[in-house]
């Protein structure tokens, strides 16, 4: 375990502006504050803040953040106050410690019904200074490394779920792949212990053989590049048990069928050499179709850049290769932390904030007063999905989740564009707003000031920004401004249900438990494997209705929302009413 002197030397190795007295003072301060405390594993408490500071130093962060790592539990767990931290270390450090404290206090109160609200407060705390989240991620990482010492089994599971759902995706969005991988795998150990143990046994069985293969393949690749006058180094990245399990689940294959357990990272001097290296490999070896991704020309949403390809490489081995520059590699390892350059000062470059529009979008949603569940959903939607890249008529690039629609595109451009959208042109062809977009599509949105967003867009929208805007509009519409009571709204769902006993009852239960009143059910079509039912619904609460749509999506059922079916029948209904009167 690292000690104070080792920590100072480690930080000095990358930060020439460090005042070592500050870190020494922070260590002694934390040591005194926690002197009578012990961790669940039975060690002195000071071990934890030292470990957090060590993780932050791995990310090569500034001295204020490292100091915060040492002090992050002093306000929460000891008699130390905010004012005393200000007095000893200044307002910058005190504000960071206070931000981390507020997040930790939320975690202690966490329950299923408060998870979304706690997440709201986490994001707001983070938005003031991104370093709060960096310290919190380091804190969570060390706590997950020692989670086995926690006595309460329920607490272990809750922490693991919270880590998998929130902290690992946040680390991913910050570009911090190494921390994300470890958080996911540590959580996996508690959430699916049997599966992880099985994968670990398999990895141990093939370890020696895999190392020999890696060394020989690396030698062949380096020799090939040297012959073509490309300077490069190759490193290996062994997949974690969780990443292997996820790939097995996604591809629906067995562990024995998975051949790309170790990935090859080829690191070159510049971008030109990235593409030259790709050409050399593809000229010599057979490329596996559908396995090429150019994240240099179109970076991931977290600004990750690399070229990915898969080959039938040396010795006929199937291999995964990532090609990148040193700068790209640095970002892939440290994410946002790589923006600290330490050239003239320790100050963080504000220019890098343009890469984190997702955080601003989330803060905007929160500040506009949407319900906690909605922005909690937004975050999970935004962080877990792959991306497609589309273009405006002027050539601006818009990033959307996979299966994003023109509705999502319109709201990504601007909320007003989304709210007034009436149609779209995709690559010059007029198509519905519900059209799913593909990489490289050029989109033109047609708008009208007389139009408002349709509630039925919720079934097609995939981004949190679009869904939040639609909900916000209709939440106002569905509430009577005079009585403050929810208005009634009528709609129709057409759902394809598997031709199996209990399916109709299960869907009806979902509709009922989400507060929608079933006015009529009709069998529309009978197929070999599916039955198409029509449900006429009375909606009294928008939140419940959107939850209903989400649950239907989770069941992977084909469905569509029929807009204003009740209005189409209004004339006939009036005739019947008049007939009855007579």
Secondary structure, DSSP 8 states (H G I E B T S, - for coil): ---HHHHHHHHHTT-TT--HHHHHHHHHHHHHHTTT-B-TTSSBTHHHHHHHHHHHHHTT--HHHHHHHHHTTHHHHSS--HHHHHHHH-HHHHHHHHHHHHHHHHHHH--GGGHHHHHHHHHHHHHH-HHHHHHHHHHHHHHHHTGGG-S-HHHHHHHHHHIIIIIHHHHHHTT-HHHHHHHHHHHHHHHSHHHHHHHHHHHHHHHHHHHHHHHHHHHHHHHHHHHTT--EEEEEEE--HHHHHHHHHHHT--GGG---SEEEEEEESSHHHHHHHHHHHHHHSEE-TT--EETTTS--TT----EEEEEE-GGG-EEEEEEEEHHHHHHHHHGGGGG---SS-S---GGGGGGGHHHHHHHHHHHTT--HHHHHHHHHHHHHS-EEEEEETT--EEEEETT-BHHHHHHHH-HHHHHTEEEEEETTEEE-TT-B--TT-EEEEEE-TT----GGGGGT--SHHHHHHHHHHHHHHTB-TTT--B--EEEEEEEEEESSTTHHHHHHHHHHHTT-EEEEEEEEEE-SSEEEEEEEEEES-HHHHHHHHHHHHHTT--EEEETTHHHHTHHHHHHHHHHHH-
